[in-house]
Amino acid sequence: MRTGETQIVTLRLLKGFALLVDDDRVALSSSAQRLLAFLALQDRPRTRTYVARTLWPEAPTPRANANLRSSLWRASRTGYRVIEASVQEMALAGNITVDIHDAVASAHRLLDRTCGCDDILDRRTRDDLSADLLPEWSDNEWVLLEQEQYHQLRLYALEAMAKRLTTAGRHGEAVAAGLAAVRAEPLRESAHRVLIDAHLAAGNRASAQHQYDQCRRTLREELGLEPSDALRGLLPH
């Protein structure tokens, strides 16, 4: 089996599943994809029993264990070391770079006010935080939980990114980050706030007013609510 030590092995879970060796996509069965994605999101060794029960919760234990063995075998057929497995435990191979790990690390840095983030205030970070986790996978409870957890984290991180960029005077990039937050959750008032702040910092009062009006209309139509006093106070009405 090839170890991939001289090649770059990447697992992408944002926007959809893809296993790449250098720039070449590796074909995997759906069961092997789910096993790799699960182990990547766990980000630590898990017992075989835990993996089998989580991935096949409705199957009897013998069938779940058999499904796990089959998925592990299918993953091994890639010819690359993608899973490290012992008799008791398994984990994603340590040589594999996972995009969501980098995105989560960036998100936590952005949310840490004591941390300098100049090196990640860029388009790549914004794009990663704008992407959904495995958007076409919504048929398992473990996937839904991971999706919601990352969704909430990235919303806060995009807002923090917009604030940092506004403070740095990088208004165009701040607006882009704010727009990404609003697109991800149109009913989130705090996302509209950072976008309005970015427009105001750039001196674009008309754009700020337009964003406020859009927020107000969306809240009214979808929830029957008015914007908060704090948001209303940003602009004269």
C-alpha positions in Angstrom: 0.0 0.0 0.0 1.2 3.5 -0.9 1.6 5.7 2.2 1.3 9.0 0.4 4.3 10.3 2.3 5.8 11.9 -0.8 2.3 13.1 -1.9 -0.2 15.6 -0.6 -3.3 13.8 0.6 -6.3 16.1 1.2 -9.8 15.3 2.5 -12.4 18.0 1.6 -15.6 18.1 3.5 -16.6 21.7 2.9 -19.0 22.1 -0.1 -19.0 18.3 -0.5 -16.8 15.2 -0.1 -13.6 14.7 -2.0 -10.4 12.8 -1.3 -7.5 14.1 -3.3 -3.9 12.8 -3.8 -2.0 15.8 -5.1 -4.6 17.1 -7.6 -6.2 13.8 -8.4 -9.5 12.8 -7.0 -9.6 9.3 -5.5 -12.8 7.2 -6.1 -14.4 5.8 -3.0 -17.6 4.0 -2.3 -20.3 5.8 -0.4 -19.8 3.7 2.7 -16.0 4.4 2.7 -16.7 8.1 2.2 -18.9 8.2 5.3 -16.3 6.3 7.3 -13.5 8.7 6.4 -15.7 11.8 7.0 -16.8 10.5 10.4 -13.3 9.8 11.5 -12.1 13.2 10.2 -14.8 15.0 12.1 -14.1 13.0 15.3 -10.4 14.1 15.0 -9.2 11.5 17.4 -9.1 7.7 17.7 -12.5 6.0 18.3 -13.2 2.4 19.2 -14.6 0.2 16.5 -17.7 -0.4 18.6 -18.4 3.3 18.8 -17.9 3.9 15.1 -20.1 1.0 14.1 -22.9 2.0 16.4 -22.8 5.6 15.3 -22.7 5.0 11.6 -25.3 2.2 11.6 -27.4 2.9 14.7 -30.4 0.9 13.6 -28.5 -2.2 12.6 -28.0 -5.2 15.0 -24.5 -5.2 16.4 -23.2 -8.1 14.3 -24.5 -6.3 11.1 -23.1 -2.9 12.2 -19.7 -4.5 12.8 -19.8 -6.3 9.4 -20.7 -3.0 7.7 -17.7 -1.4 9.4 -15.3 -4.1 8.2 -16.7 -3.8 4.7 -16.3 0.0 4.7 -12.7 -0.3 6.1 -11.9 -2.8 3.4 -13.3 -0.6 0.7 -11.3 2.4 2.0 -8.1 0.3 1.9 -8.7 -0.4 -1.8 -7.7 3.1 -2.7 -4.0 2.0 -2.4 -3.3 4.8 0.0 -3.1 4.7 3.8 -6.2 6.7 4.7 -7.2 5.0 8.0 -5.1 3.8 10.9 -6.8 0.9 12.5 -5.9 -1.5 15.4 -7.9 -4.3 16.8 -9.7 -1.9 19.1 -9.5 1.6 17.6 -9.4 3.5 14.3 -8.6 7.0 13.2 -8.0 9.0 10.0 -4.4 8.6 8.9 -2.2 11.4 10.3 -0.8 12.3 6.9 -4.1 13.6 5.6 -4.9 17.3 5.6 -8.6 18.0 6.3 -10.1 21.3 5.2 -12.5 21.7 8.0 -9.8 21.3 10.6 -8.1 24.4 9.2 -11.4 26.2 9.0 -12.3 25.5 12.6 -8.8 26.5 13.8 -9.2 29.8 11.9 -12.6 30.3 13.3 -11.4 29.9 16.9 -8.5 32.3 16.3 -10.9 34.9 14.9 -13.1 34.6 18.0 -10.1 35.0 20.4 -9.8 38.7 21.0 -6.2 38.2 22.3 -5.1 36.5 19.1 -3.6 38.4 16.1 -5.2 37.2 12.9 -3.6 39.3 10.1 -2.4 36.1 8.4 -5.9 34.6 8.0 -7.8 37.8 7.2 -8.0 36.7 3.6 -10.3 35.3 0.9 -9.4 31.7 1.6 -10.5 32.0 5.2 -13.7 33.8 4.1 -14.5 31.1 1.5 -13.9 28.3 4.0 -16.2 29.9 6.5 -18.8 30.5 3.8 -19.0 26.9 2.9 -21.4 24.3 4.3 -20.2 21.0 5.7 -21.2 18.1 3.5 -24.3 19.9 2.3 -25.8 16.9 0.5 -25.5 14.6 3.5 -28.5 15.0 5.7 -29.7 11.5 6.3 -27.8 10.6 9.5 -28.1 12.1 13.0 -24.3 12.4 13.4 -24.0 14.4 10.2 -26.8 16.8 11.2 -25.1 17.5 14.6 -21.7 18.2 13.0 -23.3 20.4 10.3 -25.2 22.5 12.9 -22.1 22.8 15.1 -20.0 24.1 12.3 -22.7 26.3 11.0 -23.0 28.2 14.3 -19.2 28.4 14.6 -18.7 29.8 11.2 -21.4 32.4 11.6 -19.7 33.8 14.7 -16.4 33.6 13.0 -17.6 35.5 9.9 -18.9 38.2 12.1 -15.7 38.4 14.0 -13.8 38.6 10.7 -15.9 41.4 9.4 -15.3 43.4 12.7 -11.6 42.8 12.5 -11.5 44.0 8.9 -13.6 47.0 9.6 -11.2 48.0 12.4 -8.3 47.5 10.1 -9.8 49.9 7.6 -10.2 47.1 5.0 -13.8 48.0 4.3 -14.4 46.2 1.1 -13.2 42.9 2.6 -15.3 43.6 5.7 -18.4 44.0 3.6 -17.6 40.7 1.8 -17.3 38.9 5.2 -20.5 40.5 6.4 -22.4 39.6 3.3 -21.2 36.0 3.7 -22.6 35.9 7.2 -26.0 37.3 6.1 -26.2 34.8 3.2 -25.5 32.0 5.6 -28.2 33.1 8.0 -30.5 35.9 6.7 -32.5 36.0 9.9 -29.5 36.7 12.1 -29.6 40.3 13.2 -25.9 40.3 14.4 -24.8 39.4 10.8 -26.7 42.4 9.5 -25.2 44.6 12.2 -21.6 43.9 11.2 -22.4 44.5 7.6 -24.1 47.8 8.4 -21.1 48.8 10.5 -18.7 48.0 7.6 -20.8 50.2 5.3 -20.8 53.0 7.8 -17.1 52.8 8.4 -16.5 53.1 4.7 -18.8 56.2 4.6 -21.5 54.5 2.6 -24.6 55.6 4.4 -26.9 54.7 1.6 -25.6 51.1 1.5 -26.0 50.9 5.3 -29.6 52.1 5.0 -30.3 49.7 2.3 -29.0 46.8 4.4 -31.0 47.9 7.4 -34.2 48.1 5.2 -33.5 44.6 3.9 -33.0 43.2 7.4 -36.2 44.9 8.6 -38.2 43.5 5.6 -36.8 40.0 6.1 -37.5 39.9 9.8 -41.1 41.2 9.2 -41.9 38.8 6.5 -40.3 35.7 8.0 -40.8 36.2 11.8 -43.2 39.1 12.2 -40.5 40.9 14.2 -39.0 44.4 14.1 -35.2 45.0 14.4 -33.9 45.5 17.9 -33.4 49.0 19.4 -29.6 48.4 19.1 -29.9 47.8 15.4 -32.3 50.7 14.8 -29.9 53.0 16.7 -27.2 52.5 14.1 -29.0 54.7 11.6 -31.4 57.7 11.8 -34.9 56.9 10.7 
